[in-house]
């Protein structure tokens, strides 16, 4: 799942449909946070459903935050932080499965 999430569409030579569209919105400052969150959630859900056949009953939750990170100088850097939680059931064993990840994107310095 980590590889799927961190790959942009068209980046993987063997399959242009492998990946998700998070990276299409990396520097998007125009779209509202609610709409951006839903775009990312829908892309992740669709990608996981299409690419990860071992999982069923897939649910994706996305939380967007802004984080201020100090730089070595007097300035600060503002980044969008994406928290992702994917819950599902392993089809083969019917066990619950949870994947969580987060990272910062879209650097903006001031």
N, C-alpha and C positions, 0 to 999 in steps of 0.2 A: 504494500500500500504506500509506503514511503516513496518508493521509486515512481509509482503511478502519479502521486500527488506532486512530486517535484519535477516532473517532466512536462514540458510544454508540448501541445499538439504539433506534430511534424518534426519533433526533435529526435525521435527514435527512428533510425533508418529502416527497420523491418516492418513498422506499422505506423502510418501517419495518424491513426486514430488513438494511439496509446498516449495517455497523458490527461491533463485537464487544463482549464482555461484560467486558472489563478494568475498565471504570468501575463495574460492579456490585460490584466487590471493592475499590474504592479505599481504604476505611477498615476493611476486614475484618481484625480482629486475633484472631478466634476460630479460623478455619480454619487447619489446619496448612500450613506452607510448601510441603510436597510436594504436598498436595491442591490448594492454590491455584495452584501452578505448572502442574499438569496441567489444571485447569479453564481457565486462560488459554490454554494451548497448544492444547487441543481447540477452544476457541472461535475462536482465530485460524485454525487449520487449516480448520475448517468455513467460516468467513467467506471466506477466500481462495479455497477451492475453489469456492464458490458465486458469488462476485462477480468474480473475476479469471479470465476464460475464456481468456486468452492464455497461462496457465501450466499446466504439467503436472508430474507427479512432485514434488509439493509436499511439503517437509519443514519443520517449524517446531520451533525450539529456543527454550526460555525459561529464563532464569536469574534468580532472585530473590535480591536482596541487601538488607541494611540499610546505609544510609549515614548517618553523623553529619555534619551540616553546621553549622559555627559560625554563630551569629547575631551581629548587631551588639552585642548585650549580652553578659552573662556566660553566658547559657544556650546550649543546643545544640538542634538540631532533628534528629530521626530520621525518615528517609524510606525507603520501600521503593523500591529501584531495580530496574527491569525491563529486562533485556537480551534483545533478540529477534533471532534470525537466521532468515530464511526463504530456503531454497534451492529452486530449481525449474529447469525447462527451458522455454524459450520454444517454444511449439508450432510456430510458423511457421518458425523457423530451426533448431530443435533445439540452440540455444545454452544453456549453463549461465547461470543467473541467481542472484544473491545480493543480499539486502536485509538490512541491519543497522540497528537503531535501539535507543535506550535513553532512558529518562527516569525521573524520580522521581515517585512518587505517595504518597498517604496521609500528609500531614504530621502529625507528633506532636512537640510541643515540650516540653521540660523544662528 
